[in-house]
Amino acid sequence: MTETVGTGEVRPPAEAGRPAAGGPPAAARRVEFLDVARALAMIGVVLMNVTVVVFSAERAGERAPDTLASAVDTALTLLMSGKARSMLMVLLGVGAVLAWKAADGRGERPFALMLRRYVSLGLLFGLPHLLVFSGDILTHYSVTALVLAPLMPVLLAGGRSRPLVAAAVAFAVAPFVENLVPLSGEWALLLLLVPQTLGFFCVGIWLARRPELDPEHSGEPSRLPAAMVWTGLAGQVLGMALMFGSDLLFPMEFGADGVPVLGPDGMPLVHPASHLFTSAAGTLMGLGGALFYLGLVWWLMRRRRGAARALGALAPLGRMTLTVYLGSTAVFLLAMGPWETQIPMLAQYVLAAGYFAAMLVFARLWSARFRYGPLEWVWRMITHLRVLPLRRRPRPRPVQAG
């Protein structure tokens, strides 16, 4: 059996040199599919954030969107909106399982490790980021992971379908919590969206328990990636149908002047059931998009052809997504902040593309010399409460017979 460590790493068997409890994590090799998928998810998240971190001229109403900008924005929204974050949430569920099993294999307490891992993520990275960008996801994910932690022993035991049952329950409860619990404000969203996010995490736990993610079976034929692609497509179609059905069954109310009727919160007044339909539709489209992209990437990587080699180039980026995510906000604020509402949307997307081109080069050079990304290293040391080696050991040169 192999042991998993971190969020996408696989450690050699315990018999090959298992560290003592409390010792540094052993050398590990990555699950490349997870790194590539994580990189794609982060690219999608940052692309969706670039026009929100600093409002574009079009979003602020200072400039009419031209044809090219509208086409690019529409295409990216259709491809990434909701789907990238959903994929990232599923991958965080996978990472939680891998980190839990790694701690258990080292003789540590996985529950305590998970608490330190996500308390530190939320306090040291999430909250400071939330203060400068209201769209931060780290704080919310940290809160959800802390809710998940006591459920992990139950979700990792029993049949492999148990996490899917838990996900279905969380998704079913989510629309009622989001729309019927009397909380409001940006901070309330940290709590109201926990059930939905917990559902995505549980889907990731189910995926992490699949034997296909065990490197010992990585080369064996499997129908799971293709099944995820088709299930994802079906989920997106069903979500869209639910969205259109909501509009037909519960149309928005308009006054005599043709203006939508506003509720006490200043938002258009709609039937309460419409909120439930819309929330459920969003969950289905997000989950469908996540399964589609994960299955497609996994299927392409297993084929080991040109597409797999091209996708493999993204793997170093997927090993430092925390650095990439927080670095993007810093770059966008520094480069565009003083000119907010004045910069065209297309220029913002060009800046985001340039940022990722630079980060791809940086990640490749950095990963060749160091074990973890810069912020990932800090996060791991806080989680494990000890200093961890950062620089890679040089490989010994083969001795030539002479």
Summary of the structure (lengths in Angstrom):
residues: 402
radius of gyration: 22.3
end to end distance: 39.7
largest distance: 95.4
contacts: 1305
relative contact order: 0.14
helix: 68%
strand: 3%
